[in-house]
Amino acid sequence: MAEQVRAEMVANVLKVLVAAGDPVAAGDAVVILESMKMEIPVLVEHAGTVVAIDVQEGDVVQEGDVMVEVADPVTAR
């Protein structure tokens, strides 16, 4: 089962920090959002492997939009 990392607010995607296939640990930042001149890191809750990136730098995300999908380490093999 993949974890979907979703936007918690309307914001601009300032930087995508991972690529498909990258391993991530719980608490790693995967995207940096920008809203009202503040940079907000978006963190994954569980370790795994990035299987999809659904945003690009410069995109505007809405609350609830899926930005990154991370497969748990067992199913990513």
C-alpha positions in Angstrom: 0.0 0.0 0.0 1.4 3.4 -1.0 1.3 6.4 1.3 0.0 9.5 -0.5 1.7 12.7 0.7 -1.0 15.4 0.3 -0.9 19.2 0.4 -2.3 20.6 3.6 -2.9 24.1 2.1 -3.0 26.0 -1.1 0.6 26.8 -1.9 3.3 26.9 -4.7 5.7 24.0 -5.1 9.0 25.6 -4.5 11.2 22.5 -4.7 10.8 18.8 -5.2 13.5 17.1 -3.0 13.1 13.5 -4.2 13.0 11.4 -7.4 11.1 8.2 -8.2 13.0 5.3 -6.8 14.6 7.2 -3.9 14.4 5.6 -0.5 13.0 7.9 2.3 12.9 7.6 6.0 10.0 8.6 8.3 10.2 12.4 8.8 12.2 13.1 5.6 11.2 16.2 3.6 10.0 15.4 0.1 8.7 18.7 -1.1 9.1 22.4 -0.1 6.0 24.5 -0.4 5.9 28.3 -0.4 2.9 30.2 0.9 2.9 33.9 1.9 6.7 34.0 1.6 7.1 31.1 4.0 8.8 27.9 3.1 7.0 24.8 4.4 8.7 21.4 4.3 6.4 18.5 3.6 7.4 15.3 5.4 6.7 11.6 4.9 5.2 9.7 7.9 6.6 6.3 7.0 9.8 4.9 5.5 9.7 3.5 2.0 10.5 4.2 -1.6 9.2 7.0 -3.7 7.1 5.5 -6.5 5.5 8.6 -8.0 5.9 12.4 -8.0 2.7 14.1 -9.0 3.9 17.7 -8.9 6.6 19.8 -10.5 8.4 22.9 -9.2 6.3 25.9 -10.0 2.9 24.1 -9.7 0.2 25.4 -7.5 -1.4 22.8 -5.2 -4.7 22.8 -3.5 -5.5 21.4 -0.1 -5.7 17.6 -0.4 -3.8 17.3 -3.7 -1.5 14.3 -3.9 2.1 15.4 -4.4 4.2 12.3 -3.8 3.5 8.6 -3.4 5.7 6.4 -1.2 5.5 2.6 -1.2 6.2 0.8 2.0 9.6 -1.0 1.9 8.0 -4.5 1.7 5.8 -3.8 -1.3 8.5 -1.6 -3.1 10.7 -4.6 -3.8 
